[in-house]
Amino acid sequence: MSKIFGIHSRLTELPAFPEASASAQNNTPAIEILTPAEAASNAYLQEHGFMNLKYPQEIHFCKAEVHMDFLYGTFVIPPKGKNTHEASFRYAIFKDRIIFIDDGDYVLRIVEKIRDSITRPNPGIGFFFADFLDALISEDLLCLTDIENQIAHLEDEVLSGTLDNFNHKIMSCRRKILIYSHYYLQLSDISNVLQQNDHGFFNRSELNAFRLFSERVGRLHEEALMLREYSTQIREVYQSQIDIRQNKIMKILTVVTTIFLPLTLIAGWYGMNFKYMPELNWKYGYLTVFLLSLAIVILCIRLCRKKHFL
């Protein structure tokens, strides 16, 4: 069911009746939250030609577009906090109102949060939308900090020698960072379109609010880029640990080969069984070869330890 809020010093919910909507249109700026079915039959949207827009049913990214007498755009909010799934909705900004088209309750929760926590002495649709944008990123720094903690935990695991499922874990973190990075770039584009103020909907103070939002988004984007660089460094540390482990294995194999290579030579030499080898018929021949082999092994081990190969 549609929700209507009047924009005063604090948002005020109005009765969701057609006459209330008309009253809001004539007397005070308003916020309307509609479902897609309600938007299809909304007289105000039809009057301003909104329904003539040819937009796809699915929403893929955040954007803002300038049309004849309104601004149209979409939002795709990545999963964060208690929201385990992404949220998507449309919006249209007119001179006297903002209409959200949402088939869930995400927009309503944001609007109610603004109503309960923000009071402005100079209300307007521009200030409300700036507050709305700020509410969208209010918890993002905590989300980025959580990703940073996950990467730091992976770093501790790598340095401690625990490398199980590392690639799966680090790729999951990098995927989240990439989603947030694209999200902030798209929000920055929306802010730039709003600051152009092609229709003159916003006053100078509201444009400054959009500029401040753009700066916050820019700092969040920089944080996301630093996290991406951090994750790349951890992958390099992981690869170096893999290389160190492989080098240790190759070192052990080389030492073992070095120790037993003389024994292989002796075995090959006496395995020829030439009749001119007196040792083959000597009473102490087997014992002599055994002691010689043992002495060679001990000598090789001592040499390896002296060279710190073992």
N, C-alpha and C positions, 0 to 999 in steps of 0.2 A: 504494500500500500504506500502511496506517495506521502512524503513528508515535506512540510513547508516551514521555513524559518525566516523571520524578519530580521534584518540587519540593523540592530540598534547598538548602543554601547555594549550590550551583551546580546547574543543571539536569543531570539524569542520564538518558540514554536507556535505556529498558527494552525487553526483548524484546517484539515485537508479537505476543503470543499471548493468547488469552482468559484463561488463568490469571494471566498477568502483569497484565492489566487489572484483574482482580478483586483481586489483591494490592495494586495501586496504590490501588484504591478503599478497601480496608480499612485500610491502614497509613499511607499518605502521600498528600498532595495530588498530583494528576497533571495533565499536559497531554496531550490526545489530538488528533491531526490526522487527519481522516478525509476520504475522498472522498465525494461525494454518494451513491454506491452503497453504500459501507460504512456511512454514517450511516443509510440506510434499513433496514439489518438489524442495527443496533447494539442490543444488549439493554438497555444502560443508558439510552439515549435513549427506547426504548420503555417502559421501566419508569416513567420520570418524565413520560410523556405528551408528549414533545417532538414525536413524529411526528403528533400530533393538530393541530399548528399548521397553519393554512391560509395558507401564504405563497406569493407568486408565484415562478416559476422564475427570473426575472431580478431582479437586485439593482440598485437605482437610486440609493441614497444610504446614508449612515452613520446608524445609529440604535441605540437600546437600549430594550428593552421589559421590563417587570416581569410575570412570570407566576407561577403558583401557588407553585412551589418552585425556580424558576431565573430567570435573566436571559437574554433572547434578543436578538440584534442582528445587524446586517450592517455591512460596511465596503465602501466603494468608494474605492480609492486612485487619485488622478489620476496620469497619466504624469509621471515625474520621474526625473532621473538616467539610469541605464542602462535603466530600464523605459520603453519607448516606448509601451506600451499600459496602460490602466488595469487594476487588479487588483481583484477582488471576491470576497468570501467571507462565510460566516456564522459565528456563534459562539454558544455557550451556556455560561453560568457557573453552576455548581452549588456547593454548600457545600464539596465536596471535590475538585472538578476543573473544568477548563475544556476544552471540546471545540470545536475549529475544524473547519468543513466547507469544504474548499477543493479545487477540481478542478485546481489548478495547484500550483506549488511556492513561492508567495510567502510564505505563513505559515511554511512549514518554514525558509526562509532567514532570516526574522526570528527565529524561535525558536533556530536554531543560532547566530545572531549574539549573542543574549542569553546563550546557554550559554557561548560562548567569551569573553565580555567582562565579564560581570557576576557578582559574588559577593556574597551577602547573608548576614549573620549571623542574620537573623530571617526566613526564607523564608515565603511564603504565597501563596495564589492572588491576593490583592489586590496584593501587591508585584510579582508576575510580570506581572499585567495592566497595572499602571502602567508597568513597564519596556517592555512590548509597545507601549503607546500612545506612550511616548517614542521608541521606535525608529521608529514610523511617521512622526514629524515630525523626526527627527534631521538630515535633510539638506534640510529645507524652506527654511531661511534661505538656503542656497546657491542653491536654485532661484529664490527671490524676488530674490536679488542678481543672478542671471543675467538675469532679466526686466528688472530695473532697468538693467543694462548695455545691453540691447537698446534700451530706450527712450532712454537717453542717446545711443546711437549714432544713433538716428533724429533726435534733437534736433540733433546735429552736422550731419547730412545736410540737415535743413530750413534751418538757418542758413547753410549753404554754398550753398544754392540747388538742391540735388538733391532733387527732389520725386517721383521715379518710384516708383510702387507704394506710396506712403506709406500710403494708406488700408488697403490689404491688410495691410501690416506692423503698423500700430498696432492694427488690429482683432484681429489674431492675438494680440498681447500682452494686449489688454484681455480677450479671451476666456479666456486662461490665468489672468489675475488673478481674473476672476469665478469660475472653477472653484475656485481655491484659497480664495477668500473664502467660498463656500458650504461647502466642505470643512471649514474651521475652525469655522464656526458649528455644523455637524453634530457635530464632535468635542466642542465645548463642551457641546452638549446631552447627549451620551453621558456626559461627565464629571459633569454635574449629576445624571443618573439614578443613576450609581454612588455619588455622595456622599450621596444620600438613604438608601442602605443599607437598603432595605425589608426584606430577608430577614436582615439582620444577618450577612452573610458576611464583612464586613471589620472590622478593628479600627481604632482611632483613628489609628494611624500610617499604615495603608494609605489611610484617607480623606484624610489630609494629603498623601499622594503624589498622589492624584487631584486635590486642590486645586492643587498645584503644577503639575500637567500642565495644568489649566484655565487657569492664569495664563500659561503658555508659549503655549498656543493663542491666548489673547487678544492677546498681543503679536504673534504672527504675523498674526492677523486685522487688527490695526491697521497692520502693515507692508503688508499687501495693500491696505488702503484708501488708504494714502499713495501706493502705486504707481498705483492707479486715478486718484487726483487728479493725480499727475504726468503720466500719459498724457493726461488731459483738458487739462492745460496745454499739452502738446506739440501736441495737435490745434488748440488755439487759436492757437498760434504758427504752425502750418502754414496755418491759415485766414488769418491776418494776412499771411503771405508771399504767398499767392494773391491777396489783395486788393491788396497792394503791386504785384505783377506786373501785375494788371489795370489798376491806376491808371497805371502806366508806359505801358501800351499805349494807354489812353485819352488820356494826355497827348501821346503822339506823334501819334495821329490828330488831336487837336485842333490841335496846332501845324501839321501839314501842311495841315489844312483852313483855318486862319487865313492861312497863307502864300499859298495858291492861290485863296482866295476873291476877292480883287481881280482876279485874272486871269480868273476865271469871269465877273465883271461886265464886264470889257473885252471878252471873247469874245462875251458875250451882246449887248452894246451894238453892236459892229460887225457882229455876225451878222445884224442887222436889215436891212442893205443898203438904207437909205433913199437916195433919189437926191439928197437935200440934204446928204449928207455929203461935203464936199470932200476929206477925207482919203483917200477910196476911190480917187480918181483922181489923187491927188498922187503925184509921182515918188518922194518919200521917205516916203510914208505907212506902208508895211510896216516899213521900218527904224525909223521913229519909234515905232510901236506895240511893236516888238520890244525896243527900248532902254527904253521906258517900263515894259514888263512886267519886264524884267531888273532895273531899278532898284527896282521895287516889291518883288520877291522879296528882293533884297539888304537893303532897308530892313526888311522884316518879319523876316528872319533876325537882323539886328543887334538889333532890338527884343526878339526872343525871348531872345537870349543875354543882353541887358542885364537882363531880368526873370528870368533863370535858368530859362527854360522849356526850354532846350537845354543 
